[in-house]
Amino acid sequence: MKEILTYQSVEICFNGTAVIRDTSFTLHEGEILGIVGESGSGKSTLLKAAMGLLGNDGMVTRGDIWFQEKDIPDLPEKELRQIRGEKIGMIFQDAGASLCPIRTIGEQIYESISAHKKITRAEAKGKALDLFEKLYFKDGERIWNSYPFELSGGMNQRVGIVLAMLMQPPVLLADEPTSALDVAVQRQVVQEILRLRELFGTAVILVTHDIGVVSALADTILVLKDGQVAEYGSARQILQYPEKEYTQRLLAAVPKLRRA
Ligand SMILES: Nc1ncnc2c1ncn2[C@@H]1O[C@H](COP(=O)(O)OP(=O)(O)OP(=O)(O)O)[C@@H](O)[C@H]1O
């Protein structure tokens, strides 16, 4: 499989203090990589760095993050804006909450696609309803016409995933995409991520506290401890034979979800 996103000896500092040190890993086309680690270990920071979203205080101070032969930390904001959304999609824990409350889902989808390419409202709707159907949403037409408050939190989160995938980015970064959801919706979101990979060959980095979600989805796992890689390898290897005591502790939570 071709490499699509490569972190090489990355160090990231906030206000001069390193929170990620000497971190390397590679994401391949269609691969789902789970990043796990205690709170504060640097998981979200790793994802934000790939989007150039570290803010004013944060900076990649060493190493490279290669995406399609470009080194992300070297790119100007204008180029990063083109990559975000179109080439690298993102979903967060509160993707649903980040929807605008006073505009319909349809309007927001239309605007989101229009930001990247010329499209009519009818074409945008056709694209969205097609993706809704492929992801087994019931009643896409109603969702298109709804305001976020008319949908459940879980449904808004699923809409957030559709929004992130409308441009069919080859990479999807998902930061705790299931942690605010009840178990039934969690399962749907897990199925949706697998279906996206099947439909579009999307490569995914999934950051989560939930080992059950990781074991249901990930091909490879990176265990992060205090901003450094504690273990990195195939999901099977790490879930069955964790080498570090730290990993064993993280895995002590019984997996709730299994791959269907
Ligand atoms: N904007 C910021 N300014 C200063 N320090 C920050 C900033 N963002 C993150 N940090 C620090 O970087 C470290 C890593 O944070 P990060 O949010 O990446 O961890 P995490 O593993 O994603 O945690 P959680 O699981 O709780 O979301 C923490 O020590 C955090 O305090």
PDBQT file of the ligand as one rigid body, heavy atoms in Angstrom, charges set to zero:
ROOT
HETATM    1  N1  LIG A 301      -2.832  25.363  22.915  1.00  0.00    +0.000 N 
HETATM    2  C1  LIG A 301      -2.039  24.804  23.836  1.00  0.00    +0.000 A 
HETATM    3  N2  LIG A 301      -1.203  25.558  24.578  1.00  0.00    +0.000 NA
HETATM    4  C2  LIG A 301      -0.380  25.012  25.504  1.00  0.00    +0.000 A 
HETATM    5  N3  LIG A 301      -0.326  23.675  25.758  1.00  0.00    +0.000 NA
HETATM    6  C3  LIG A 301      -1.139  22.870  25.064  1.00  0.00    +0.000 A 
HETATM    7  C4  LIG A 301      -2.039  23.382  24.054  1.00  0.00    +0.000 A 
HETATM    8  N4  LIG A 301      -2.718  22.336  23.509  1.00  0.00    +0.000 NA
HETATM    9  C5  LIG A 301      -2.269  21.230  24.147  1.00  0.00    +0.000 A 
HETATM   10  N5  LIG A 301      -1.325  21.540  25.060  1.00  0.00    +0.000 N 
HETATM   11  C6  LIG A 301      -0.606  20.604  25.937  1.00  0.00    +0.000 C 
HETATM   12  O1  LIG A 301      -0.072  19.564  25.142  1.00  0.00    +0.000 OA
HETATM   13  C7  LIG A 301      -0.143  18.315  25.813  1.00  0.00    +0.000 C 
HETATM   14  C8  LIG A 301      -0.874  17.329  24.924  1.00  0.00    +0.000 C 
HETATM   15  O2  LIG A 301      -2.250  17.720  24.803  1.00  0.00    +0.000 OA
HETATM   16  P1  LIG A 301      -3.274  16.955  23.873  1.00  0.00    +0.000 P 
HETATM   17  O3  LIG A 301      -4.551  17.697  23.930  1.00  0.00    +0.000 OA
HETATM   18  O4  LIG A 301      -2.649  16.742  22.538  1.00  0.00    +0.000 OA
HETATM   19  O5  LIG A 301      -3.399  15.551  24.605  1.00  0.00    +0.000 OA
HETATM   20  P2  LIG A 301      -4.459  14.388  24.369  1.00  0.00    +0.000 P 
HETATM   21  O6  LIG A 301      -3.683  13.115  24.470  1.00  0.00    +0.000 OA
HETATM   22  O7  LIG A 301      -5.184  14.627  23.100  1.00  0.00    +0.000 OA
HETATM   23  O8  LIG A 301      -5.403  14.565  25.621  1.00  0.00    +0.000 OA
HETATM   24  P3  LIG A 301      -6.971  14.238  25.796  1.00  0.00    +0.000 P 
HETATM   25  O9  LIG A 301      -7.074  12.750  25.652  1.00  0.00    +0.000 OA
HETATM   26  O10 LIG A 301      -7.275  14.705  27.165  1.00  0.00    +0.000 OA
HETATM   27  O11 LIG A 301      -7.683  14.985  24.708  1.00  0.00    +0.000 OA
HETATM   28  C9  LIG A 301      -0.836  18.577  27.139  1.00  0.00    +0.000 C 
HETATM   29  O12 LIG A 301       0.157  18.711  28.118  1.00  0.00    +0.000 OA
HETATM   30  C10 LIG A 301      -1.540  19.891  26.914  1.00  0.00    +0.000 C 
HETATM   31  O13 LIG A 301      -1.643  20.614  28.114  1.00  0.00    +0.000 OA
ENDROOT
TORSDOF 0
